[in-house]
Amino acid sequence: MMDTSGTLTTLTLPTGVTIDPARIMRAAIFGKYVVLVNSPTRPLTVDSEGVVRVLCPRAPRTIITLSGPSAGGLSGTFLVKQSFRILDADGNVIAESPLGPVSPNVTISAKLLRVAGLDLSADTISGTRLYRTITNGSTYLPWIDLDGNTQTTIEDDLSDALLTTLAAPLLGEPPNDLTLVADYKARVWGVSATEIDTLRFTDASRMYAWPAAYGLIIGRPGSDARGVTGIIARKNELVAGRRDALFQIVGQVPSDFASVKIKDGIGIASADSIRVHRDVAYWLGEDGVYTWSDAGVHPISDGKVRSWFNTDTYFNRSRFRYAIGRIDPLLNKYQLLLSATGSSTLDRWVELDIDDQTWWGPHKTADFTPTWAASILDSNGVVVPVFGSSTGFLYKDQATRTDGTATGIDFDVDTKFHDMNSPAIEKHFSQLTLLSKIQGAGTLTITPKVGALNASAGTAISASMTAGRERLRRLGNGRFCQLNFRHTTAAQDVELYGYEVVWHELGER
Amino acid sequence: MPGRFTAYNVGKLGVSIDKTEIDRTDGELSKAQNAIRDPLGVDGGLRKRPGLTKVNASAAAGAIQGTAAIPLTKPTTRKIVAGRYVSDTDTGWNTTTDGFATSVTTGGPSDYAGSAEPRASDKVWTNLANASNRQYQFVGNAGVTYRNRFYYAGNDYTVGTTAPTIHVWDGTRDVLLARIPNNPDTGASQASAILNMIAANGSIYLTTYDGGSYAGNTVKARVFQLLPETGQLIQIGSRFPITPETARVPYNLIWWNGRLWARTYTGGVTATARTYVIRPGLDLDWTMDNLTGGGSRTTACLASFQGELYMGCLNGSGSAALIEKRNTTGTYSTSYTTLLNEGGSVPTMSDFGDYNGYGTMAVFKDNLYATYFNLNAAATNRYGRIYQYNGSSWSVVFYPAANAATAMPFVTSLIHNSTLYLLSAPAYNGSGTLINVILSTTDGATWSDVSSALDNSSCSALGVVTS
């Protein structure tokens, strides 16, 4: 765990739980806890103190024994069940296991009801809760809380009248292999690796209670090997996606929850690409980036950079499922980590400028290999976008145009092929004038391509970044002219305001 | 046809590769690697993206495969506070942010003006403890930490005249939260003191001393629930003593096995104590748990350990103090009987003095710790020990020489930042031979006196606040 000052603390995992380093960790924030799935071998919770607990203790396994050997004040026929509980320092319930097997009933008269053979949990728990019925009853009511995880016997003669009337809550163990998780309307929602077509959910306000009946089939079971590929939760709407369709969850309570297909042919390629910003969801589908807002589902890469996502020219499309999204709330951007063509690491990222819906990139860095993207809070509570790296570091933006301590940033921009609205006419492209922000140092390399659309690169031009305005050499003759701007020196900034080219027609040949 | 082509929108249109070169707008880019539209004061410029720098100075173990922001940010500074009492005109707090390792500062809330201080021990001793300077363990636990706020019994009242107060200090601001209701026997006369406070079950529970004589078995007392958020006080069950008992009233409390338990005192240190239990909000009144079975000496501290209730008891002159326990089937038994000679290097005590016994217990890293103090009958030797119980056997893990500075009656414990702190009782009536000591341990084996910077007097209030 890293605090807001960047100091790392190694957390202690519950006994028997390990982390698969090859898997992405997925999380949902529920109250003051974070629910972690996918990379742990069991779903976990973490609190702000860094205490890691299992999301739900395993249920008691053994059948307990009832008897009435001691004099007391209780008479009747009773049944008892046991659960394991994890409490916080103030006694609030963090987790409670499902109830264990029912005991054979016992009939006593003016006795203390004794419970023996209580199961001891293999998990770290705070105590056991016993539920019993009233005489000849069938509803289990909270009876006794037993602290610790060492006692196997207890007796009590609390009367039926003094039992609370609130029955045992709905409980259930979460799937052990949850791969997806989301928080929506005071419930945790998730999909397991075993039941890939089923969206499971918890009882309200209890992240640990996953009743077996609380599940919705999403789409056609078995229709593909991926099942549910992502969960999107917005302010008042929840969508589960397969790779090729989107399903909205409707209803207010578990008894009327249902999944309704809202899009066919549009799905979710990567669960980790999903980010919600200002109540608009952004994610990567198999053919581009989509948004879902009150205005509906829309492709936002089509018409501009669709080629990034539906050709093999730019990115390794077989790794779209591993893409990771990030919102930069400072610059108001959605950024997406991807793998370059032929690459098996997340070595590129593109970004959508949400303000004007423009795309930028693909970006890269030579300083580290990104493995994750997210936002964290610094010590002042300010949101800081970060990248995770393969070397165990988080990286944040710095004003200095350097990656790490000394790695230059490869600024590499191609303009369009300018044709001066006369693509068929041969032209002379005269002197280039560049206007830029005056920097303290730096030289920009400008490489023109003048000729046809397949023109070769011409002789590079050096432009000073300290001048502000600089008139450069003539570019040459051709129907088109494209410019490449490149700058790689560390700790030097580049900001271009624009350029001018004087030209005249030579004629149509 | 000559002309001048201008492109001053290169920082606005971004990458566009879905259209043909001819169809594209001037300013649209074919590639914008590491280039961005930077809207922060330079809108319109095509700029190199910001650099990237490490957040964490040391590497995590392996690749970063996910992050999750934990919503409750861990406070960057938590301050341990220990109540301070030298005299009625010299009170306040000792505070530290590093576990008393290097420095202690005195002071208190920003608006501290003499009113925001923990109640002085003499408010308990003078009126309750039979005026015996042996009764150090009866100073009570006058404060508790609940969600990074310190709730404590205030000193801003006059015994018998004005009502005892409860304050909350969040590290910066001190607020008078509640006042104990009048003693119902006399109407206008006030309760005398808050004895013990515990935080449990999402609430704070406390015992009060309403008046009467400890030795004469005429003490009256109540138990209250304090709702920390609102300051509402709710009396729990009837006022003590409860029929058929005529004398015994609760001193300390514990939340154990889903119920609130109270252990009684009064009648002298050798009087048989009782245990009462209630489920706040469900039961109408307290139930006596051990009327027919068990029962033992006056108890100064309680602990829940491995599912059983442990009671640290006191005893009279010549008799060994016991640690008793109640198991889950209601059987009371002795878990440990103090020995004059514990063997090994533990100093042998000359004899058991009056009120020798256990002042506080704490469960720390899977062991139970109990502090023991004995001032021998001749009042010539002070002995202090810390016992450890691992669930199967008791051992002595701290044993200073007789009359050593750390041979003190420790009466308050605090676990903070994986460290157990023990605070000793202050000197009786602000005078006497005792000095204030804070011990700490991170492993239960090595104990450190971290009180060198303290100013020689404190109340039994130890907590943590955020600031």
HADDOCK unambig.tbl for C-alpha pairs under 7 A between the chains (distance, minus, plus):
assign (segid A and resid 6 and name CA) (segid B and resid 55 and name CA) 5.63 0.50 0.50
assign (segid A and resid 6 and name CA) (segid B and resid 56 and name CA) 4.52 0.50 0.50
assign (segid A and resid 7 and name CA) (segid B and resid 56 and name CA) 6.09 0.50 0.50
assign (segid A and resid 23 and name CA) (segid B and resid 65 and name CA) 6.83 0.50 0.50
assign (segid A and resid 24 and name CA) (segid B and resid 65 and name CA) 4.77 0.50 0.50
assign (segid A and resid 24 and name CA) (segid B and resid 66 and name CA) 5.72 0.50 0.50
assign (segid A and resid 25 and name CA) (segid B and resid 65 and name CA) 5.77 0.50 0.50
assign (segid A and resid 25 and name CA) (segid B and resid 66 and name CA) 4.73 0.50 0.50
assign (segid A and resid 26 and name CA) (segid B and resid 66 and name CA) 6.51 0.50 0.50
assign (segid A and resid 27 and name CA) (segid B and resid 68 and name CA) 6.00 0.50 0.50
assign (segid A and resid 32 and name CA) (segid B and resid 71 and name CA) 5.77 0.50 0.50
assign (segid A and resid 32 and name CA) (segid B and resid 72 and name CA) 5.92 0.50 0.50
assign (segid A and resid 33 and name CA) (segid B and resid 70 and name CA) 6.60 0.50 0.50
assign (segid A and resid 34 and name CA) (segid B and resid 70 and name CA) 6.02 0.50 0.50
assign (segid A and resid 47 and name CA) (segid B and resid 70 and name CA) 6.83 0.50 0.50
assign (segid A and resid 48 and name CA) (segid B and resid 70 and name CA) 6.01 0.50 0.50
assign (segid A and resid 48 and name CA) (segid B and resid 72 and name CA) 5.70 0.50 0.50
assign (segid A and resid 48 and name CA) (segid B and resid 73 and name CA) 6.22 0.50 0.50
assign (segid A and resid 48 and name CA) (segid B and resid 74 and name CA) 5.60 0.50 0.50
assign (segid A and resid 49 and name CA) (segid B and resid 74 and name CA) 6.67 0.50 0.50
assign (segid A and resid 90 and name CA) (segid B and resid 199 and name CA) 6.68 0.50 0.50
assign (segid A and resid 90 and name CA) (segid B and resid 200 and name CA) 5.08 0.50 0.50
assign (segid A and resid 90 and name CA) (segid B and resid 201 and name CA) 5.50 0.50 0.50
assign (segid A and resid 90 and name CA) (segid B and resid 202 and name CA) 5.15 0.50 0.50
assign (segid A and resid 91 and name CA) (segid B and resid 200 and name CA) 5.83 0.50 0.50
assign (segid A and resid 91 and name CA) (segid B and resid 201 and name CA) 4.45 0.50 0.50
assign (segid A and resid 91 and name CA) (segid B and resid 202 and name CA) 6.09 0.50 0.50
assign (segid A and resid 92 and name CA) (segid B and resid 201 and name CA) 6.58 0.50 0.50
assign (segid A and resid 92 and name CA) (segid B and resid 202 and name CA) 6.66 0.50 0.50
assign (segid A and resid 144 and name CA) (segid B and resid 257 and name CA) 6.79 0.50 0.50
assign (segid A and resid 144 and name CA) (segid B and resid 258 and name CA) 6.64 0.50 0.50
assign (segid A and resid 145 and name CA) (segid B and resid 257 and name CA) 4.47 0.50 0.50
assign (segid A and resid 145 and name CA) (segid B and resid 258 and name CA) 4.73 0.50 0.50
assign (segid A and resid 146 and name CA) (segid B and resid 257 and name CA) 4.43 0.50 0.50
assign (segid A and resid 146 and name CA) (segid B and resid 307 and name CA) 6.11 0.50 0.50
assign (segid A and resid 147 and name CA) (segid B and resid 256 and name CA) 6.67 0.50 0.50
assign (segid A and resid 147 and name CA) (segid B and resid 257 and name CA) 5.15 0.50 0.50
assign (segid A and resid 147 and name CA) (segid B and resid 306 and name CA) 6.82 0.50 0.50
assign (segid A and resid 147 and name CA) (segid B and resid 307 and name CA) 4.32 0.50 0.50
assign (segid A and resid 148 and name CA) (segid B and resid 306 and name CA) 4.78 0.50 0.50
assign (segid A and resid 148 and name CA) (segid B and resid 307 and name CA) 4.50 0.50 0.50
assign (segid A and resid 149 and name CA) (segid B and resid 306 and name CA) 6.43 0.50 0.50
assign (segid A and resid 149 and name CA) (segid B and resid 307 and name CA) 6.81 0.50 0.50
assign (segid A and resid 150 and name CA) (segid B and resid 306 and name CA) 5.65 0.50 0.50
assign (segid A and resid 150 and name CA) (segid B and resid 307 and name CA) 6.38 0.50 0.50
assign (segid A and resid 151 and name CA) (segid B and resid 307 and name CA) 5.90 0.50 0.50
assign (segid A and resid 153 and name CA) (segid B and resid 328 and name CA) 6.57 0.50 0.50
assign (segid A and resid 153 and name CA) (segid B and resid 329 and name CA) 6.90 0.50 0.50
assign (segid A and resid 154 and name CA) (segid B and resid 328 and name CA) 4.65 0.50 0.50
assign (segid A and resid 154 and name CA) (segid B and resid 329 and name CA) 4.62 0.50 0.50
assign (segid A and resid 155 and name CA) (segid B and resid 328 and name CA) 6.73 0.50 0.50
assign (segid A and resid 155 and name CA) (segid B and resid 329 and name CA) 4.78 0.50 0.50
assign (segid A and resid 162 and name CA) (segid B and resid 283 and name CA) 6.92 0.50 0.50
assign (segid A and resid 303 and name CA) (segid B and resid 18 and name CA) 5.56 0.50 0.50
assign (segid A and resid 304 and name CA) (segid B and resid 15 and name CA) 6.90 0.50 0.50
assign (segid A and resid 304 and name CA) (segid B and resid 16 and name CA) 4.50 0.50 0.50
assign (segid A and resid 304 and name CA) (segid B and resid 17 and name CA) 5.75 0.50 0.50
assign (segid A and resid 304 and name CA) (segid B and resid 18 and name CA) 5.07 0.50 0.50
assign (segid A and resid 305 and name CA) (segid B and resid 16 and name CA) 5.84 0.50 0.50
assign (segid A and resid 305 and name CA) (segid B and resid 17 and name CA) 5.58 0.50 0.50
assign (segid A and resid 305 and name CA) (segid B and resid 18 and name CA) 5.77 0.50 0.50
assign (segid A and resid 306 and name CA) (segid B and resid 18 and name CA) 6.38 0.50 0.50
assign (segid A and resid 307 and name CA) (segid B and resid 17 and name CA) 6.87 0.50 0.50
assign (segid A and resid 307 and name CA) (segid B and resid 18 and name CA) 6.20 0.50 0.50
assign (segid A and resid 358 and name CA) (segid B and resid 13 and name CA) 5.98 0.50 0.50
assign (segid A and resid 358 and name CA) (segid B and resid 14 and name CA) 5.02 0.50 0.50
assign (segid A and resid 358 and name CA) (segid B and resid 15 and name CA) 6.97 0.50 0.50
assign (segid A and resid 359 and name CA) (segid B and resid 14 and name CA) 5.17 0.50 0.50
assign (segid A and resid 359 and name CA) (segid B and resid 15 and name CA) 5.37 0.50 0.50
assign (segid A and resid 360 and name CA) (segid B and resid 14 and name CA) 5.57 0.50 0.50
assign (segid A and resid 360 and name CA) (segid B and resid 15 and name CA) 5.69 0.50 0.50
assign (segid A and resid 360 and name CA) (segid B and resid 32 and name CA) 5.53 0.50 0.50
assign (segid A and resid 360 and name CA) (segid B and resid 35 and name CA) 6.81 0.50 0.50
assign (segid A and resid 360 and name CA) (segid B and resid 36 and name CA) 6.16 0.50 0.50
assign (segid A and resid 361 and name CA) (segid B and resid 31 and name CA) 6.45 0.50 0.50
assign (segid A and resid 361 and name CA) (segid B and resid 32 and name CA) 4.68 0.50 0.50
assign (segid A and resid 361 and name CA) (segid B and resid 33 and name CA) 4.43 0.50 0.50
assign (segid A and resid 361 and name CA) (segid B and resid 34 and name CA) 6.08 0.50 0.50
assign (segid A and resid 361 and name CA) (segid B and resid 35 and name CA) 6.73 0.50 0.50
assign (segid A and resid 362 and name CA) (segid B and resid 32 and name CA) 6.67 0.50 0.50
assign (segid A and resid 362 and name CA) (segid B and resid 33 and name CA) 5.12 0.50 0.50
assign (segid A and resid 363 and name CA) (segid B and resid 33 and name CA) 4.67 0.50 0.50
assign (segid A and resid 363 and name CA) (segid B and resid 34 and name CA) 4.67 0.50 0.50
assign (segid A and resid 364 and name CA) (segid B and resid 34 and name CA) 6.73 0.50 0.50
assign (segid A and resid 371 and name CA) (segid B and resid 63 and name CA) 6.92 0.50 0.50
assign (segid A and resid 371 and name CA) (segid B and resid 64 and name CA) 6.17 0.50 0.50
assign (segid A and resid 371 and name CA) (segid B and resid 65 and name CA) 6.32 0.50 0.50
assign (segid A and resid 372 and name CA) (segid B and resid 64 and name CA) 6.30 0.50 0.50
assign (segid A and resid 372 and name CA) (segid B and resid 65 and name CA) 5.95 0.50 0.50
assign (segid A and resid 372 and name CA) (segid B and resid 66 and name CA) 5.99 0.50 0.50
assign (segid A and resid 374 and name CA) (segid B and resid 67 and name CA) 6.92 0.50 0.50
assign (segid A and resid 376 and name CA) (segid B and resid 69 and name CA) 6.09 0.50 0.50
assign (segid A and resid 388 and name CA) (segid B and resid 64 and name CA) 4.97 0.50 0.50
assign (segid A and resid 389 and name CA) (segid B and resid 63 and name CA) 5.84 0.50 0.50
assign (segid A and resid 389 and name CA) (segid B and resid 64 and name CA) 5.65 0.50 0.50
assign (segid A and resid 390 and name CA) (segid B and resid 62 and name CA) 6.75 0.50 0.50
assign (segid A and resid 390 and name CA) (segid B and resid 63 and name CA) 3.98 0.50 0.50
assign (segid A and resid 390 and name CA) (segid B and resid 64 and name CA) 6.20 0.50 0.50
assign (segid A and resid 391 and name CA) (segid B and resid 59 and name CA) 6.77 0.50 0.50
assign (segid A and resid 391 and name CA) (segid B and resid 62 and name CA) 6.13 0.50 0.50
assign (segid A and resid 391 and name CA) (segid B and resid 63 and name CA) 5.34 0.50 0.50
assign (segid A and resid 392 and name CA) (segid B and resid 59 and name CA) 4.70 0.50 0.50
assign (segid A and resid 392 and name CA) (segid B and resid 60 and name CA) 4.37 0.50 0.50
assign (segid A and resid 392 and name CA) (segid B and resid 61 and name CA) 6.08 0.50 0.50
assign (segid A and resid 392 and name CA) (segid B and resid 62 and name CA) 5.14 0.50 0.50
assign (segid A and resid 392 and name CA) (segid B and resid 63 and name CA) 4.66 0.50 0.50
assign (segid A and resid 392 and name CA) (segid B and resid 64 and name CA) 5.42 0.50 0.50
assign (segid A and resid 393 and name CA) (segid B and resid 54 and name CA) 6.22 0.50 0.50
assign (segid A and resid 393 and name CA) (segid B and resid 55 and name CA) 6.97 0.50 0.50
assign (segid A and resid 393 and name CA) (segid B and resid 56 and name CA) 6.10 0.50 0.50
assign (segid A and resid 393 and name CA) (segid B and resid 59 and name CA) 5.32 0.50 0.50
assign (segid A and resid 393 and name CA) (segid B and resid 60 and name CA) 6.38 0.50 0.50
assign (segid A and resid 394 and name CA) (segid B and resid 54 and name CA) 5.63 0.50 0.50
assign (segid A and resid 394 and name CA) (segid B and resid 55 and name CA) 5.31 0.50 0.50
assign (segid A and resid 394 and name CA) (segid B and resid 56 and name CA) 6.31 0.50 0.50
assign (segid A and resid 395 and name CA) (segid B and resid 52 and name CA) 5.64 0.50 0.50
assign (segid A and resid 395 and name CA) (segid B and resid 53 and name CA) 5.03 0.50 0.50
assign (segid A and resid 395 and name CA) (segid B and resid 54 and name CA) 4.35 0.50 0.50
assign (segid A and resid 395 and name CA) (segid B and resid 55 and name CA) 5.43 0.50 0.50
assign (segid A and resid 396 and name CA) (segid B and resid 52 and name CA) 5.30 0.50 0.50
assign (segid A and resid 396 and name CA) (segid B and resid 53 and name CA) 5.44 0.50 0.50
assign (segid A and resid 396 and name CA) (segid B and resid 54 and name CA) 6.35 0.50 0.50
assign (segid A and resid 396 and name CA) (segid B and resid 55 and name CA) 6.30 0.50 0.50
assign (segid A and resid 397 and name CA) (segid B and resid 50 and name CA) 5.72 0.50 0.50
assign (segid A and resid 397 and name CA) (segid B and resid 51 and name CA) 5.55 0.50 0.50
assign (segid A and resid 397 and name CA) (segid B and resid 52 and name CA) 4.58 0.50 0.50
assign (segid A and resid 397 and name CA) (segid B and resid 53 and name CA) 6.24 0.50 0.50
assign (segid A and resid 398 and name CA) (segid B and resid 50 and name CA) 5.70 0.50 0.50
assign (segid A and resid 398 and name CA) (segid B and resid 51 and name CA) 5.01 0.50 0.50
assign (segid A and resid 398 and name CA) (segid B and resid 52 and name CA) 5.54 0.50 0.50
assign (segid A and resid 398 and name CA) (segid B and resid 53 and name CA) 6.13 0.50 0.50
assign (segid A and resid 399 and name CA) (segid B and resid 50 and name CA) 5.47 0.50 0.50
assign (segid A and resid 399 and name CA) (segid B and resid 51 and name CA) 6.27 0.50 0.50
assign (segid A and resid 400 and name CA) (segid B and resid 50 and name CA) 6.53 0.50 0.50
assign (segid A and resid 400 and name CA) (segid B and resid 51 and name CA) 5.64 0.50 0.50
assign (segid A and resid 401 and name CA) (segid B and resid 50 and name CA) 5.29 0.50 0.50
assign (segid A and resid 401 and name CA) (segid B and resid 51 and name CA) 4.34 0.50 0.50
assign (segid A and resid 402 and name CA) (segid B and resid 51 and name CA) 4.46 0.50 0.50
assign (segid A and resid 402 and name CA) (segid B and resid 52 and name CA) 6.57 0.50 0.50
assign (segid A and resid 403 and name CA) (segid B and resid 51 and name CA) 4.73 0.50 0.50
assign (segid A and resid 403 and name CA) (segid B and resid 52 and name CA) 4.52 0.50 0.50
assign (segid A and resid 403 and name CA) (segid B and resid 53 and name CA) 6.06 0.50 0.50
assign (segid A and resid 404 and name CA) (segid B and resid 52 and name CA) 5.81 0.50 0.50
assign (segid A and resid 404 and name CA) (segid B and resid 53 and name CA) 4.76 0.50 0.50
assign (segid A and resid 404 and name CA) (segid B and resid 54 and name CA) 6.61 0.50 0.50
assign (segid A and resid 410 and name CA) (segid B and resid 34 and name CA) 6.45 0.50 0.50
assign (segid A and resid 411 and name CA) (segid B and resid 33 and name CA) 5.84 0.50 0.50
assign (segid A and resid 411 and name CA) (segid B and resid 34 and name CA) 5.03 0.50 0.50
assign (segid A and resid 411 and name CA) (segid B and resid 35 and name CA) 6.11 0.50 0.50
assign (segid A and resid 411 and name CA) (segid B and resid 48 and name CA) 6.00 0.50 0.50
assign (segid A and resid 412 and name CA) (segid B and resid 32 and name CA) 6.25 0.50 0.50
assign (segid A and resid 412 and name CA) (segid B and resid 33 and name CA) 5.04 0.50 0.50
assign (segid A and resid 412 and name CA) (segid B and resid 34 and name CA) 6.73 0.50 0.50
assign (segid A and resid 413 and name CA) (segid B and resid 31 and name CA) 5.24 0.50 0.50
assign (segid A and resid 413 and name CA) (segid B and resid 32 and name CA) 4.57 0.50 0.50
assign (segid A and resid 413 and name CA) (segid B and resid 33 and name CA) 5.96 0.50 0.50
assign (segid A and resid 414 and name CA) (segid B and resid 29 and name CA) 5.83 0.50 0.50
assign (segid A and resid 414 and name CA) (segid B and resid 30 and name CA) 5.22 0.50 0.50
assign (segid A and resid 414 and name CA) (segid B and resid 31 and name CA) 4.96 0.50 0.50
assign (segid A and resid 414 and name CA) (segid B and resid 32 and name CA) 6.64 0.50 0.50
assign (segid A and resid 415 and name CA) (segid B and resid 28 and name CA) 6.71 0.50 0.50
assign (segid A and resid 415 and name CA) (segid B and resid 29 and name CA) 4.52 0.50 0.50
assign (segid A and resid 415 and name CA) (segid B and resid 30 and name CA) 5.65 0.50 0.50
assign (segid A and resid 416 and name CA) (segid B and resid 21 and name CA) 6.25 0.50 0.50
assign (segid A and resid 416 and name CA) (segid B and resid 26 and name CA) 6.88 0.50 0.50
assign (segid A and resid 416 and name CA) (segid B and resid 28 and name CA) 6.32 0.50 0.50
assign (segid A and resid 416 and name CA) (segid B and resid 29 and name CA) 5.42 0.50 0.50
assign (segid A and resid 416 and name CA) (segid B and resid 30 and name CA) 5.71 0.50 0.50
assign (segid A and resid 417 and name CA) (segid B and resid 21 and name CA) 5.89 0.50 0.50
assign (segid A and resid 418 and name CA) (segid B and resid 26 and name CA) 6.92 0.50 0.50
assign (segid A and resid 493 and name CA) (segid B and resid 48 and name CA) 6.21 0.50 0.50
assign (segid A and resid 494 and name CA) (segid B and resid 47 and name CA) 5.51 0.50 0.50
assign (segid A and resid 494 and name CA) (segid B and resid 48 and name CA) 5.43 0.50 0.50
assign (segid A and resid 495 and name CA) (segid B and resid 45 and name CA) 5.84 0.50 0.50
assign (segid A and resid 495 and name CA) (segid B and resid 46 and name CA) 5.30 0.50 0.50
assign (segid A and resid 495 and name CA) (segid B and resid 47 and name CA) 4.18 0.50 0.50
assign (segid A and resid 495 and name CA) (segid B and resid 48 and name CA) 6.55 0.50 0.50
assign (segid A and resid 496 and name CA) (segid B and resid 45 and name CA) 5.48 0.50 0.50
assign (segid A and resid 496 and name CA) (segid B and resid 46 and name CA) 4.99 0.50 0.50
assign (segid A and resid 496 and name CA) (segid B and resid 47 and name CA) 6.39 0.50 0.50
assign (segid A and resid 497 and name CA) (segid B and resid 8 and name CA) 5.83 0.50 0.50
assign (segid A and resid 497 and name CA) (segid B and resid 44 and name CA) 6.82 0.50 0.50
assign (segid A and resid 497 and name CA) (segid B and resid 45 and name CA) 4.92 0.50 0.50
assign (segid A and resid 497 and name CA) (segid B and resid 46 and name CA) 6.52 0.50 0.50
assign (segid A and resid 498 and name CA) (segid B and resid 7 and name CA) 5.26 0.50 0.50
assign (segid A and resid 498 and name CA) (segid B and resid 8 and name CA) 4.04 0.50 0.50
assign (segid A and resid 498 and name CA) (segid B and resid 9 and name CA) 6.61 0.50 0.50
assign (segid A and resid 498 and name CA) (segid B and resid 10 and name CA) 6.20 0.50 0.50
assign (segid A and resid 499 and name CA) (segid B and resid 6 and name CA) 5.89 0.50 0.50
assign (segid A and resid 499 and name CA) (segid B and resid 7 and name CA) 5.35 0.50 0.50
assign (segid A and resid 499 and name CA) (segid B and resid 8 and name CA) 6.39 0.50 0.50
assign (segid A and resid 500 and name CA) (segid B and resid 4 and name CA) 6.68 0.50 0.50
assign (segid A and resid 500 and name CA) (segid B and resid 5 and name CA) 5.34 0.50 0.50
assign (segid A and resid 500 and name CA) (segid B and resid 6 and name CA) 4.30 0.50 0.50
assign (segid A and resid 500 and name CA) (segid B and resid 7 and name CA) 6.23 0.50 0.50
assign (segid A and resid 501 and name CA) (segid B and resid 4 and name CA) 5.65 0.50 0.50
assign (segid A and resid 501 and name CA) (segid B and resid 5 and name CA) 4.99 0.50 0.50
assign (segid A and resid 501 and name CA) (segid B and resid 6 and name CA) 6.53 0.50 0.50
assign (segid A and resid 502 and name CA) (segid B and resid 3 and name CA) 5.86 0.50 0.50
assign (segid A and resid 502 and name CA) (segid B and resid 4 and name CA) 4.28 0.50 0.50
assign (segid A and resid 502 and name CA) (segid B and resid 5 and name CA) 6.07 0.50 0.50
assign (segid A and resid 503 and name CA) (segid B and resid 2 and name CA) 5.60 0.50 0.50
assign (segid A and resid 503 and name CA) (segid B and resid 3 and name CA) 5.37 0.50 0.50
assign (segid A and resid 503 and name CA) (segid B and resid 4 and name CA) 6.02 0.50 0.50
assign (segid A and resid 504 and name CA) (segid B and resid 1 and name CA) 5.36 0.50 0.50
assign (segid A and resid 504 and name CA) (segid B and resid 2 and name CA) 3.69 0.50 0.50
assign (segid A and resid 504 and name CA) (segid B and resid 3 and name CA) 5.89 0.50 0.50
assign (segid A and resid 505 and name CA) (segid B and resid 1 and name CA) 5.31 0.50 0.50
assign (segid A and resid 505 and name CA) (segid B and resid 2 and name CA) 6.24 0.50 0.50
